[in-house]
């Protein structure tokens, strides 16, 4: 009973994104996706035409440039693009103004547990796939965190 009361008071507390327990993997993002490998990472499909942006702008600074010819990247601290990880749908319309979006670069620390690296690799591809499905030109971010390749 106390937990229920506490949760409902959090709901009305005015906090924009209170911490709640979820699976964190947003399965709705990968509806219709093809998957690869033992960890079933969503596949970001190759585009029909290769586009090379003239410049890259970090997610946290994307509103400070004219989007024409730019690609948005998340090569910055994860906290700077945490809202994208939580709610990628909120950015689809804005991302369509840019030439491309590089799939999210959630941290793959070389010394992090392998399970944590797999989760962030999954997020990278799940959000990339979702944005692509919504009509955003996506450049896959390809990297690994340690001696194990994802």
Secondary structure, 3 states (H helix, E strand, C coil): CHHHHHHHHHHCCCCCCCCCCCCCCCHHHHCCCCEECCCCEECCCCCCCCCCCCEEEEHHHHHHCCCCCEEEECCCCHHHHHHHHHCHHHHHHHHCCCCEEECCCCCCCCCCCHHHHHHHHHHHHHHHHHHHHCCCCEECCCCCCCCCCC
